[in-house]
């Protein structure tokens, strides 16, 4: 079993930056793609970004392109999400997810992930 633990959320003002982290522990696979999703109150959980095992493949949702950057440090089993120029509409609970696969094909769908963290809250005020 794989456990995922997010951290780094908080309350910030519009235009500020935050960096989220997600540490994987337990029986981590040799290769696994990872992703970030978010869920605002009353809305479905939506895709934010995904990254392949080698970091050679990355994908982003349109609303965050150019503002968010996904990265990972495999030696530390850690996934990151650097969020810049935050907007009020970025407010949500952010979840990291993992799937034992090498590439990121179809990794923008939450149905394709096997493991999920508990989430970290991001609140952006005006």
N, C-alpha and C positions, 0 to 999 in steps of 0.2 A: 504494500500500500504506500502511496505517496501523500505526504502532507505538504500543503502550501500555506504560507503565512505572509500576508501583506502588511505593510507598514508605510508610514510617510504621509498619510492623509492629514487634513486639518482645515482650518478656516482661513481663507486668504481673500484679498481684494482682487477685483477684476484687473487684469494686466500683470498680476504677479506670476511667480513660477513655483512649482512643487516637483519633487521627485519621489515617486513611489517605488517601493522595493517589494520583492516577493521571493522568499527563501523556500526552496524545496528540500524536504528531508524524507527520511524513510527509505524505502526500496526504490530509489530513483532509477529509471531506465538508462541504458547506455546512451540512447538518443531520444530526445523528446522535443517537440515543438511547444512553444508557450505563447499564450495570448493574454491580452487585457480586454475585459469587458466592463461595462458600467450599467447601472440601473438607477434611474431617477424615480422618485415616488410616483406611482400610478402608471409607470411606463414599463415596457418589456426590457429585459436585459439586452443590451446592444453591443456589437463588436466595436472595439477601439483600435487595437493593433495586434499583430502577431509576428513572431520571429522564429526562424528555423534553428535547428540544433547548432549549425555552424555560424549563424548570424548572416549568412550570405543571402538569405531570403527574408524580406520584411514586407509587410503590407499594413495599410492604414485605412481607417474609415475616412470618408471625405471631410466630415466636419473637423477633423483634427490634423489633417495633412498640413505640413509646414509649421505646425505649432508643437506637436508631440513627437518624441523620439523614443523608440523602443530599443533596448539593448540587453545584453546578458553577459554574465561572467560565469562560464561553465565550471571553472575551478572552485567557485564559491556557491554553485547551484543557485544563483541569484539572477532574477529578472528585474529590469528597471523600466520605468516609464518617466521620462523627463517631460514635464508639461509646462510650456511657456505661453505667455500671452493668454492666460486663463480668462474665460468668459463665464458669465452667470450660468449659461446653459451647460457648462461642463460640470455643474454640481451634480453629484451622484455618489452612490457607493461603487467603488472600483474593485473588481475581482480579477485575480489572476487564475489562469487555467493551464493545464498541461495535457499533452497527448503523446504517447510513445510512438513517434514517427520522426523521420529525418527532415522532411520538407514541410512546407506550409500550404500545400494544396488543400483548398476548402477549409482552411483554418479560420475563416471569418464566420463560421457557423458554430454557435454554441453547442449544437447537438454533437459535434465531432470531438469534443473534449471529454476526457475520462476523469480528470481530477480538478477540483476547485478549492480555492481558498475561501475564507470567511468574509473577506471584503474589508475595505478601509474607506471611511467617509471623506469625501472632498466637498467642501462648501465654499462657493465663490460669491462674495458680496459686492455690491456696487460702490 
